[in-house]
Amino acid sequence: MFPFLRILIGLLFVVSGGEKLIWPYQNFLYVLQSYEILPFGVDVFVAHVFPWIEFTTGLFLILGLWSHQMIKIALCMFAIFILVIAQALLRHLPIDECGCFGQLISLKPQHTLVMDSVFFLMLFWALRHIKQVERFSLDGYFRK
């Protein structure tokens, strides 16, 4: 169960980050600007850097490399996603889709908030059972 969760969330990040990387960064920049939380200039930096962080974290989760640290990073990312989407919903911003998966998948912010919350709780649970998470991973292989 735990290795499956690690790989599932890793795939989610690889697909999401990869989708943002193959399209011009301006597409993701537009999504970031629609949430109205980052100052000008910072949003451009985040649009360039965040997809790489997302993709790399996902790849490391799939491989099971530095699993403990990658789960903590994923928890931080999900916490940020939850806060960003929640503030947009509370402010009634005119956002019809979250923009999380670029042009690949369209999800309403409400659905994304629920999904991210579930994944956050599952990752928190996995962090408490890190030994099981590391089964079938490079971490487990290198420890032998």
C-alpha positions in Angstrom: 0.0 0.0 0.0 2.6 2.5 1.0 5.0 2.0 -2.0 1.9 2.3 -4.2 1.0 5.7 -2.6 4.6 6.9 -3.0 4.6 6.0 -6.7 1.0 7.3 -7.3 1.9 10.8 -5.8 5.2 10.7 -7.6 3.4 10.1 -10.9 1.0 12.9 -10.1 3.9 15.3 -9.7 5.8 14.1 -12.7 2.7 14.5 -14.9 1.8 17.9 -13.5 5.4 19.3 -13.6 6.1 17.7 -16.9 3.0 19.2 -18.5 4.0 22.7 -17.3 7.6 22.1 -18.6 6.6 21.2 -22.2 4.4 24.3 -22.7 5.7 27.9 -22.6 6.1 29.1 -19.0 3.7 31.9 -19.7 0.8 29.4 -19.6 1.7 28.6 -15.9 2.4 32.2 -15.2 -1.1 33.1 -16.3 -2.5 30.5 -13.8 -0.3 31.8 -11.0 -1.5 35.4 -11.7 -5.1 34.3 -11.6 -4.7 33.5 -7.9 -3.5 37.0 -7.2 -1.0 36.2 -4.4 2.5 36.7 -5.8 4.0 40.1 -6.5 5.1 40.9 -10.0 8.5 39.4 -10.7 8.2 36.7 -8.1 5.4 35.1 -10.2 7.8 34.9 -13.2 10.5 33.2 -11.1 8.0 30.7 -9.7 6.6 30.0 -13.2 10.1 29.1 -14.3 11.3 27.1 -11.2 8.3 25.4 -9.6 7.6 22.9 -12.5 11.2 21.7 -12.1 10.7 21.2 -8.4 7.4 19.4 -8.9 8.9 17.2 -11.7 12.0 16.3 -9.7 10.1 15.6 -6.5 7.8 13.3 -8.4 10.7 11.5 -10.1 12.4 10.9 -6.7 9.2 9.7 -5.2 8.7 7.2 -8.0 12.2 5.9 -7.6 12.1 5.9 -3.9 15.2 8.1 -3.6 15.4 10.2 -0.4 11.8 9.2 0.3 11.7 10.8 3.7 12.8 14.1 2.4 10.7 14.0 -0.7 7.6 13.2 1.3 8.3 16.2 3.4 8.7 18.4 0.3 5.5 16.9 -1.2 3.7 17.7 2.1 4.8 21.3 1.9 3.7 21.6 -1.7 0.3 20.1 -0.9 0.0 22.5 2.0 0.8 25.4 -0.3 -1.7 24.2 -2.9 -4.4 23.9 -0.3 -3.8 27.4 1.0 -3.7 29.0 -2.4 -6.9 27.3 -3.6 -8.7 28.0 -0.3 -7.8 31.7 -0.4 -9.0 31.9 -4.0 -12.3 30.3 -3.1 -12.8 32.4 0.0 -12.1 35.6 -2.1 -14.5 34.4 -4.8 -11.8 34.8 -7.5 -13.2 34.0 -11.0 -11.2 30.8 -11.4 -13.0 28.0 -13.2 -10.2 25.5 -13.2 -7.2 25.1 -10.9 -4.6 25.0 -13.6 -2.7 22.3 -11.7 -2.2 20.0 -14.7 -1.6 22.6 -17.4 -3.7 21.8 -20.4 -3.8 18.1 -19.7 -6.6 17.9 -17.1 -9.2 20.4 -16.1 -10.3 20.4 -12.5 -12.5 22.8 -10.6 -10.8 24.4 -7.6 -13.3 22.8 -5.2 -12.4 19.3 -6.5 -8.7 20.1 -6.4 -9.0 21.3 -2.8 -10.5 18.0 -1.7 -8.0 15.9 -3.7 -5.1 17.9 -2.3 -6.4 17.5 1.2 -6.7 13.8 0.8 -3.2 13.4 -0.6 -1.9 15.6 2.2 -3.4 13.4 4.8 -2.2 10.2 3.0 1.3 11.6 2.8 1.3 12.6 6.5 0.2 9.0 7.3 2.9 7.6 5.0 5.6 9.7 6.7 4.7 8.0 10.0 5.3 4.6 8.3 8.4 5.5 6.4 9.9 1.9 6.6 6.9 0.5 4.6 7.1 3.4 2.2 10.7 2.6 1.4 9.9 -1.0 0.3 10.6 -1.4 -3.4 12.7 1.8 -3.4 16.2 2.8 -4.1 16.5 3.9 -0.4 15.7 0.3 0.6 18.1 -1.1 -2.0 21.0 1.2 -0.9 20.5 0.4 2.8 21.1 -3.3 2.2 
